[in-house]
Amino acid sequence: TNLQRVFLWFLLGMLGSFFALRMYVWDFFKEELLYKQMDAATSAATSVVAVTPFDVILLQVKIGLVVGILVAIPSLLWYSRAALKQRGFWPSERIPRWKLVGIGVLVVALFIGGFSYGFRVFFPIMFNFLANNAVQAGFSPTYSITKWTEFIFLLTLSFGLAAQLPVLMSGLALGGIVSYETFRDKWRYAIVGIFAFGALFSPPDPFTQIMWALPLITLYVFSLGLTKLLVLSQRAGQVVSVRAVLRDRWNVVAGVIFLGGAATFAYF
């Protein structure tokens, strides 16, 4: 019965993405990602074509299968939690629900942020740059619908995964797997790793490499600050009870928050 429910979620994701691609997504991709930054001459010379008769239908099916699997995974984990507990693959300690919700909201927000950067900034500028370069060299940019779409989805996935860096770094530091000091002292290796990771997903030209790496380096710096704050809070919580401080000094804490908010408001 549970497998039937999981399969229904899979069908919902697959069929929903199939019809969404046909009705909305292709037009959105062409208008917002490909032609948005191009001038009239470059836009007229650039096209996306189906090379074989089965390109579009097979591509829609492949994307639908991937989306269906992603939609079905949460329900599969939920319905199999009892069996996973019996086999020792489920956390034995009870995690507060607010923590789970907070982590989930943060993961989704970061993924949406990476997704938005790719769709609003990276893809329009990159396609305009590459198409202009081809037109100036005397060629008409003609992209296969299969390779073009797979390229977009692969890079979008890379942006979404790269945006999870704050969650990854803070989780490793709080779990004691990798210390905050290691992230702080090995930042040079992190930058080299960011460029190497970007080379696997983005085109080989330096322009798109820099567009891929700079936001991630900024995110690494933000992750360092967030990780430091969380680690210091964890270490302080082992010495001083945060709940006791909030209970006994609530007026001081509220005053500090009020004054900080007022100072920020006055500054802006």
N, C-alpha and C positions, 0 to 999 in steps of 0.2 A: 504493500500500500504506500509506504514511504517512497519507494523508488518510482511509483507512478506519479506521485506529487512532484518529485524532482524532475521527472521527464516532462511534466506539464510546464514547469518553469523554463526548462530548456526550449520547449516548443514556442513558448511565449516570446522568449528572447530572440530565437532564430527567425520566426515569422515577422515579428515586429521590426527587426533590423532589415529584413528582406524588403518589406514594403516601404520602410523609411528611406532606404537607398533609392528606390525607384521614384518616389514622390518628391523627396526634398533634398537628400544629401548630395546627389550628383550636381544639381544646379547650385547648391550652396558652395560646394568645393570649387566649382569653376568661377563663380562670381566673386567669392570672398577670398579665396586663396590664390587663384591663378591670375585673374585679370584685374584685381583690385588696384594694384600699383602701376599697371602698365599704361603706356600712352596708346593712342588709337592705332598707330602703325604696328607696334609690337603686338598688341592684342589681336589685330587682324591676321598677323602672320603666325600666331600660336594656336595650336589645336590639340585636342585629345581625341584619339581614334581607337576604335576596336579593330585589332589586327586580324583576328579570326572570328568566325560566326558565334563561337561559344564563349568569347571573352567575358562579356557582361554577365551572362547568366551564371557562369561558373564562379566568377568573382563574388557575386551577390551570395551564392550558396556558401562559399568559403568564409566570408565575413559573417554570415548568419550563424554558421557552426561555431565560430569563435565566440561571438556575442552570446549565443545560447549556453555555451559551456560556462562562460564567466557569470551569467545570471544564475545558473543552476548550482554553482559551487557553494554559495552561502546556505542554501536550503539543504544541500547534501550534508554539510557539516552539522547543521542544526539537527536534522533527523537522525544522524548517526552518533550524536554526542553520548548516549548511554553506552553504546558498544565501545566507543573510544575511551570512556572512563574505565570500563572493565579491563581494557588492554593497557591502561596506563598512559594513553596518549592525550589525555585531557588534563588541564591544570587541576591539581588536587586542592589548592587553596582557593577559597572563594574571593573573586575579584569584585570590588564594588562596581555596581552598574554605572555610576557616574564616570568612573575611570574609563570603562569600555566605551561609553558614549563619547566622552571627550576625545579619546584616541581615534575613534571612528570619524568624528567630525573633522579632526585635524587632518587625517589622511585624505578624506574626500576634498577638503578645502585646498590642500596642497596639490592634489592631482588636478583640480579645476584650475588652479593658478598656472601650473605647467602647461595644461591644455590651452588655456587662454593666451599665454605667451606665444605658443606655437602658431595658433590660428590667427591672432591679431597682429603679430609682429614678424615672427620668423618666416613663415611660409610666403606671405605677400612680398616681402622684401627680397627673399631668396629667389623666388620664381621670376620676379621682375629683373633681377640682376643677371640670372642665367639666360633668360630669353633675350634680353637686350644684347648680351654678349654674342649669342648665336646669330641674331639678326644683323648685327654689325659685321660679323664674319661672312655674311652672305648666305645664311641657312635659314630655313623655316622651322622653328621648334615644333616638332610633332611628337607627342608623348603617347605611348601605349597606355590604354585605360588600366590594364592590369598592373604594370610596373609603377605607373604614376600613383595609383591608389594605395598599393602596398607600401610605397615609399612614404606616403603621407601617414598611413596608420602606424608604420614602424617608428617614424620620428615622433609622432604624437605619443606613442607608448613610452619612448625613451624620455620625453619631457615629463610625462606623468610619473615615471619611476624615479627620475633624477630629483623631482620635487619632493620626494619622501626623505631626502637627506636629513632634515632636522629630526624626524621620528627615528630614523636609523641610528644616528649618532647619539641622541639622548637615551635611546633604549639600550644601546651597548654600554654607555657610560653608567647608567643607573643599575644595570645588571651586573656590573663589575667585569664585563668581558673585555672591554677596551676602556682605559681610563681617559678622563678628559685631558690630562696632561699629554697623553700620546697624540690625541687629535691636535692639540695646540702646538706641540713641538715638531710634528711631522707634516706641517702644512705644505711644505715644498713638494713632498711626495704626493700629497692630495691633489695639488694643481696639475702635476704631470699625469696622474691617474684620470683627472677630469678630461684633459685633452685627449688621452688615449681612448677613454670611453666614448667621447664624442666622435673620434675618427672612425669608430665602428658603425655609427648610425648616420652621420651627416656626410654630405659630399666632400670630396678631397680638397676643394679650394680653400685658401686661408680665410676668405671673407665669411663663409658660413661656419667654419670652425670657430672663429672668434665670436660670432653671434650665438653659437651654441654654448661656448665655454664661459663667457663673461657672466651671464646670469647665474650659472651654477657656482662660480667662484664667490659671487656675492651671497648666494644662498649658503655656502660653506661658512662664510664669516658670520652670518646670522645664526647658523646652527651652533657655531662655537659659543656665541653669547648665550643662546638658549640652554645648551648643555651645561655651561658653567653655572647658570642660575639654578638649574634643577639639581645638579650635583651638590652645590653649596647648601641648597634647601634640604636635601637628603641628609647630608652630614650634620647640619644644624639640628634636624629633627631627631637624630640619635642622641643628642645631648639635652636639647630643650624641647618640651612638648609644645607643638604649635597650637594645639587646641587649648592648652592651659594658658598660653600667652594671649590668645584671642579672647578667652573667657575673662581673664583678669585685667587685660589692658585694652579692652575693646574700644574705649573712648579715645585712647592715644592712636590706635590703628586707624579708626575712622577719621580722626583729625588729620593725620598724615595723608590719607587718601584724598580728603577734601582739599587740603592745601595744595597737594600735587596736581589735582585736577584743575583747581582754580588758576594755578600758575601756568599750566599748559594752555588753558583757555585764554588767559590774558596775553600769553606770548603770541598765539596765532591771531 
